[in-house]
Amino acid sequence: MTQKILFLHGFFASGACVPAQALRACFTGKAQVLTPDLPLHPQEALDFIDRLCEQEKPDLLVGNSNGSFLAQIVAARRGLPALLGNPYFEMTRFLAGRIGPHEYKSPRTDGRQHFRIDTALIDEFAGIQRHQWDHVGEADRERIWGIFGENDHLAHFEPLFLEHYTHAFHFPGAHTPTADEVRMYYAPLAGKLLASVR
């Protein structure tokens, strides 16, 4: 049976973003890579990911930034391996300086490209953040891996990651990996994690 990877994009991105498409290309003929658009609101996004996991039964979660924040919550709850790219564990900090209207950086399937960050959204993230480690168990320390860009000037959460998990890797890139960086660094680690669940 073909293995499945569920890729969870960052806050300003969509399932059509460069890392998602690059990962899909890397696993052509080896594994199916699902790259859905995530809802803006965190609880809605978690519910959506849970439903997708029930339906598609992915073998691995791969995330970037906010997608990694969400991925580690779902992975710990469901006992799934995950690769967290530049996880942003304190999304409230990220959002607080960005209140106002915004536009997604890659196209969404529903055609809606504009959204707003407000205090209500930040409060929602605060509630999720407080409980993000609730389901992390001993087995998760080994099966949830992190990959961190050495030139990431947005997220600096490797020390916090290592309080909960064991395996941290690095790549010489920024917060959002390029297609080449996905191919050279993300995909090999995702392949190792996939092999561990065969």
C-alpha positions as CSV (number, residue, x, y, z in Angstrom):
1,M,0.0,0.0,0.0
2,T,1.3,3.5,-0.9
3,Q,2.4,5.5,2.2
4,K,1.0,8.9,2.8
5,I,2.5,12.2,4.0
6,L,0.3,15.0,5.2
7,F,2.1,18.4,4.7
8,L,0.9,21.3,6.8
9,H,1.8,24.8,5.5
10,G,2.7,28.0,7.4
11,F,0.4,30.7,8.4
12,F,0.7,33.0,5.3
13,A,1.0,30.0,2.9
14,S,-1.4,27.5,1.3
15,G,-1.2,23.9,0.1
16,A,0.2,25.3,-3.2
17,C,3.3,26.8,-1.5
18,V,6.8,26.0,-2.7
19,P,7.7,23.6,0.2
20,A,4.5,21.6,-0.3
21,Q,5.0,21.2,-4.0
22,A,8.7,20.4,-3.7
23,L,7.9,17.7,-1.1
24,R,5.3,16.2,-3.4
25,A,7.8,16.1,-6.3
26,C,10.4,14.4,-4.1
27,F,8.1,11.6,-3.3
28,T,6.5,11.0,-6.7
29,G,6.3,7.2,-7.2
30,K,7.3,6.6,-3.5
31,A,4.6,8.1,-1.4
32,Q,1.4,10.2,-1.8
33,V,1.9,13.8,-0.4
34,L,-1.3,15.5,0.6
35,T,-1.1,19.3,0.7
36,P,-4.4,20.8,1.8
37,D,-5.2,24.4,2.6
38,L,-5.5,24.9,6.3
39,P,-8.3,27.0,8.0
40,L,-7.0,30.3,9.5
41,H,-8.4,29.6,13.0
42,P,-6.3,27.1,15.0
43,Q,-9.0,25.0,16.6
44,E,-10.8,24.8,13.2
45,A,-7.4,23.8,11.6
46,L,-6.8,21.1,14.3
47,D,-10.4,19.7,13.7
48,F,-9.8,19.7,10.0
49,I,-6.4,17.9,10.3
50,D,-8.0,15.3,12.7
51,R,-10.8,14.6,10.1
52,L,-8.2,14.3,7.4
53,C,-6.2,11.9,9.5
54,E,-9.3,9.8,10.1
55,Q,-10.1,9.8,6.4
56,E,-6.6,9.5,4.8
57,K,-4.7,7.7,7.5
58,P,-1.3,9.4,6.8
59,D,1.9,7.7,7.9
60,L,3.8,10.9,8.5
61,L,3.1,14.6,9.2
62,V,5.4,17.2,7.8
63,G,5.0,20.9,8.8
64,N,6.5,24.3,8.4
65,S,6.2,27.1,10.9
66,N,2.5,27.3,12.1
67,G,2.0,24.0,10.3
68,S,4.6,22.5,12.6
69,F,2.9,23.9,15.6
70,L,-0.3,22.2,14.6
71,A,1.5,19.0,13.4
72,Q,3.1,18.3,16.7
73,I,-0.2,18.6,18.6
74,V,-1.9,16.1,16.2
75,A,1.1,13.8,16.0
76,A,1.3,13.5,19.8
77,R,-2.4,12.9,20.1
78,R,-2.4,10.3,17.3
79,G,0.9,8.6,17.9
80,L,2.2,9.6,14.5
81,P,5.8,10.5,13.5
82,A,6.3,14.1,12.4
83,L,9.0,16.3,10.9
84,L,8.6,19.9,12.2
85,G,10.2,22.5,10.0
86,N,11.1,25.7,11.9
87,P,8.2,25.2,14.3
88,Y,6.6,28.3,15.7
89,F,5.5,27.2,19.1
90,E,4.4,30.7,20.3
91,M,2.1,31.9,17.5
92,T,0.7,34.6,19.7
93,R,4.1,36.3,19.6
94,F,4.2,36.1,15.8
95,L,0.7,37.4,15.4
96,A,0.8,40.2,17.9
97,G,2.9,42.5,15.7
98,R,0.9,41.8,12.6
99,I,-2.7,42.9,13.5
100,G,-4.6,44.0,10.5
101,P,-5.4,42.8,6.9
102,H,-3.2,40.4,5.0
103,E,-2.9,38.4,1.9
104,Y,-1.9,34.8,1.5
105,K,1.5,34.4,-0.3
106,S,0.3,31.4,-2.4
107,P,-3.1,30.7,-4.0
108,R,-5.8,28.9,-2.1
109,T,-8.2,26.5,-3.7
110,D,-11.3,28.4,-2.4
111,G,-10.0,31.6,-4.1
112,R,-10.0,33.6,-0.9
113,Q,-6.7,35.4,-0.7
114,H,-7.4,38.0,2.0
115,F,-7.7,37.6,5.8
116,R,-7.4,39.7,9.0
117,I,-5.4,39.1,12.1
118,D,-7.2,40.5,15.2
119,T,-7.1,40.1,19.0
120,A,-9.8,37.4,18.9
121,L,-7.6,35.2,16.6
122,I,-4.6,35.8,18.9
123,D,-6.6,34.7,21.9
124,E,-7.6,31.5,20.1
125,F,-4.0,30.7,19.5
126,A,-3.2,31.5,23.2
127,G,-5.7,28.9,24.3
128,I,-4.2,26.2,22.0
129,Q,-0.6,27.1,22.9
130,R,-1.2,26.6,26.6
131,H,-2.2,22.9,26.0
132,Q,0.1,22.1,23.0
133,W,2.3,19.7,25.1
134,D,-0.6,17.9,26.9
135,H,-0.3,14.7,24.9
136,V,3.4,14.5,24.4
137,G,4.6,11.1,25.7
138,E,8.0,9.3,25.9
139,A,7.5,7.7,22.5
140,D,7.0,11.1,20.9
141,R,10.5,12.2,22.0
142,E,11.9,9.8,19.4
143,R,9.3,10.0,16.6
144,I,8.8,13.8,16.4
145,W,11.8,15.4,14.7
146,G,12.7,19.0,14.1
147,I,14.6,20.7,11.3
148,F,15.8,24.3,11.8
149,G,17.1,26.8,9.4
150,E,20.4,28.3,10.4
151,N,19.3,31.6,8.9
152,D,15.8,31.6,10.2
153,H,15.2,35.1,11.6
154,L,11.6,34.5,12.6
155,A,11.4,31.4,14.8
156,H,13.9,30.6,17.5
157,F,12.4,27.6,19.2
158,E,15.0,24.9,19.0
159,P,15.8,25.1,22.7
160,L,12.1,24.7,23.5
161,F,11.8,21.8,21.0
162,L,14.7,20.0,22.7
163,E,12.9,20.3,26.1
164,H,10.3,17.9,24.6
165,Y,12.0,16.0,21.7
166,T,15.3,14.4,21.0
167,H,16.1,14.7,17.3
168,A,17.0,18.2,15.9
169,F,18.6,18.7,12.5
170,H,19.8,21.9,10.7
171,F,19.8,23.2,7.1
172,P,21.6,26.4,5.8
173,G,18.3,28.2,5.0
174,A,15.8,30.7,6.2
175,H,12.3,30.3,7.8
176,T,10.7,29.0,4.6
177,P,12.8,26.4,2.8
178,T,13.4,26.6,-0.9
179,A,12.5,23.8,-3.3
180,D,16.2,22.8,-3.3
181,E,16.4,22.8,0.5
182,V,13.3,20.6,0.7
183,R,14.9,18.2,-1.7
184,M,18.3,18.2,0.0
185,Y,17.3,18.3,3.7
186,Y,13.6,17.8,4.4
187,A,12.9,14.9,2.0
188,P,15.7,12.6,3.2
189,L,14.6,13.1,6.9
190,A,10.9,12.5,5.9
191,G,12.0,9.3,4.1
192,K,13.8,8.0,7.2
193,L,10.7,8.7,9.3
194,L,8.5,6.9,6.7
195,A,10.8,3.9,6.7
196,S,10.5,3.6,10.5
197,V,6.7,3.0,10.1
198,R,6.8,0.5,7.3
